[in-house]
Amino acid sequence: MNVALVPVDPYDDTTGLLFPLLLQRIRDYGNGLKFEVKGDSLAEMIGRRLIGKDPTVAAVAFCAKGKMVGHAIATVEELGGDRWVFIQQCRLDPKVDAGDAVKRAIDLATDWGRQFGATRLLFGTHRSDAAWEKKHGFTVVRKMLGREIPTQEAEGAEVA
């Protein structure tokens, strides 16, 4: 399947039509994750930044046969003068043969980040690290662990 990468601009007469679909996908995918950020919050933050024309956020829709079949969102982050691109989400619908669409999206994020002086690209995945290393040249730099923080009431009940 030939998958096109379409930059989503809420102010563009054509690609702006994809904006609500993009936000829905961001929300749905994020709400399916147990940790990290909730989908509602991420969709709101990305939507606000895109509407505010923040140049340090970018979104692309993966489109095939007139249908949106996935999305990717990236942000430029900075701390202490060090800048990097963080791919917040890169998601294709199940069973979509996207060919090299993910590689093209990663290349697009890399080129886009250079204009801000970004020197690294970070990407989180819930899938096999080894597959991302082999196929896209990523290296595991850190593993994230997570756990719930019980409320004080729940902690007090457990102690009693």
C-alpha positions as CSV (number, residue, x, y, z in Angstrom):
1,M,0.0,0.0,0.0
2,N,1.3,3.4,-0.9
3,V,1.2,5.5,2.3
4,A,1.6,9.3,2.0
5,L,2.9,11.4,4.9
6,V,0.7,14.5,5.1
7,P,1.8,17.3,7.5
8,V,-1.3,18.4,9.5
9,D,-1.8,22.1,9.8
10,P,-5.1,23.1,11.5
11,Y,-5.1,26.4,9.4
12,D,-4.7,24.7,6.0
13,D,-7.9,24.4,4.0
14,T,-7.1,20.8,3.1
15,T,-4.9,19.2,5.8
16,G,-6.9,21.1,8.5
17,L,-9.7,18.6,7.8
18,L,-7.4,15.9,9.3
19,F,-6.9,17.9,12.5
20,P,-9.9,16.5,14.5
21,L,-9.0,13.0,13.3
22,L,-5.4,13.5,14.5
23,L,-6.5,14.6,17.9
24,Q,-8.9,11.6,18.3
25,R,-6.1,9.2,17.3
26,I,-3.7,10.8,19.8
27,R,-6.2,10.6,22.5
28,D,-7.3,7.0,21.8
29,Y,-3.7,5.7,21.5
30,G,-2.6,7.6,24.7
31,N,-5.6,6.4,26.7
32,G,-4.7,2.8,25.8
33,L,-1.3,3.2,27.6
34,K,-1.1,2.4,31.3
35,F,1.6,4.9,32.2
36,E,3.2,8.0,30.8
37,V,0.7,10.7,29.9
38,K,-3.0,10.3,29.4
39,G,-4.3,10.6,25.9
40,D,-6.8,13.4,26.7
41,S,-4.0,15.5,28.1
42,L,-1.6,14.8,25.3
43,A,-4.2,15.5,22.6
44,E,-5.1,18.8,24.3
45,M,-1.4,19.8,24.6
46,I,-0.6,18.9,21.0
47,G,-3.8,20.5,19.7
48,R,-3.2,23.7,21.6
49,R,0.4,24.0,20.4
50,L,-0.6,23.3,16.8
51,I,-3.4,25.9,17.0
52,G,-1.0,28.3,18.6
53,K,1.4,27.8,15.6
54,D,4.2,26.6,17.9
55,P,7.0,25.8,15.5
56,T,8.4,23.1,17.9
57,V,5.6,20.7,17.4
58,A,4.8,18.8,14.2
59,A,2.2,16.2,13.2
60,V,1.8,14.0,10.2
61,A,-1.0,11.8,9.1
62,F,-0.3,8.5,7.4
63,C,-2.8,8.4,4.5
64,A,-3.6,5.7,2.0
65,K,-6.5,5.3,-0.4
66,G,-8.1,8.5,0.8
67,K,-8.1,7.4,4.5
68,M,-6.0,8.3,7.5
69,V,-4.3,5.0,8.6
70,G,-1.9,6.4,11.2
71,H,-0.2,9.4,12.7
72,A,3.1,10.6,14.1
73,I,3.7,13.6,16.4
74,A,7.0,15.1,17.4
75,T,8.2,17.9,19.6
76,V,11.5,19.7,20.0
77,E,12.6,19.6,23.6
78,E,15.3,21.7,25.3
79,L,17.2,21.6,28.6
80,G,20.3,23.5,29.4
81,G,20.9,24.5,25.8
82,D,20.7,20.8,24.7
83,R,18.0,20.2,22.1
84,W,16.4,17.0,20.8
85,V,13.5,15.8,18.9
86,F,11.1,13.5,20.8
87,I,8.7,11.4,18.8
88,Q,5.7,11.4,21.1
89,Q,3.7,8.9,19.1
90,C,4.1,7.0,15.9
91,R,1.2,4.7,15.2
92,L,-0.2,2.9,12.3
93,D,-3.5,1.0,12.2
94,P,-3.2,-2.7,12.7
95,K,-2.5,-4.7,9.5
96,V,-1.6,-1.7,7.5
97,D,1.2,-2.5,5.1
98,A,2.9,0.9,5.3
99,G,6.1,0.0,3.5
100,D,8.7,2.6,4.5
101,A,6.3,5.2,5.9
102,V,7.6,4.9,9.4
103,K,11.2,5.4,8.2
104,R,10.1,8.4,6.1
105,A,8.4,9.9,9.2
106,I,11.5,9.4,11.3
107,D,13.7,11.0,8.5
108,L,11.2,13.9,8.3
109,A,11.4,14.4,12.1
110,T,15.2,14.3,11.9
111,D,15.4,16.9,9.2
112,W,12.7,19.1,10.9
113,G,14.6,19.0,14.2
114,R,17.9,20.1,12.6
115,Q,16.4,23.6,12.0
116,F,16.1,24.0,15.8
117,G,19.7,22.7,16.4
118,A,18.5,19.4,17.7
119,T,21.3,16.9,17.9
120,R,19.4,13.7,19.0
121,L,16.2,11.9,18.2
122,L,14.4,10.1,21.0
123,F,11.5,7.7,20.6
124,G,9.6,5.6,23.1
125,T,8.1,2.3,22.2
126,H,6.1,-0.5,23.9
127,R,7.3,-2.9,21.2
128,S,10.5,-4.8,20.7
129,D,13.6,-2.5,21.3
130,A,15.6,-4.9,19.1
131,A,13.3,-4.4,16.1
132,W,13.6,-0.6,16.3
133,E,17.4,-0.8,16.7
134,K,17.8,-3.1,13.7
135,K,15.3,-1.4,11.4
136,H,15.7,2.3,12.3
137,G,19.1,2.6,14.0
138,F,17.9,3.4,17.5
139,T,20.0,2.5,20.6
140,V,18.4,1.8,23.9
141,V,19.6,4.6,26.2
142,R,17.4,4.0,29.1
143,K,14.5,1.8,30.2
144,M,11.5,3.4,31.9
145,L,9.8,1.6,34.7
146,G,6.4,2.6,36.2
147,R,4.1,1.9,39.1
148,E,1.0,3.4,40.6
149,I,1.3,5.8,43.6
150,P,-1.4,4.8,46.0
151,T,-3.5,7.5,47.6
152,Q,-2.7,8.3,51.3
153,E,-6.0,6.8,52.3
154,A,-5.1,3.6,50.5
155,E,-1.7,3.5,52.1
156,G,-3.2,4.1,55.6
157,A,-5.7,1.3,55.0
158,E,-2.9,-1.1,54.1
159,V,-0.9,-0.3,57.2
160,A,-3.8,-0.8,59.6
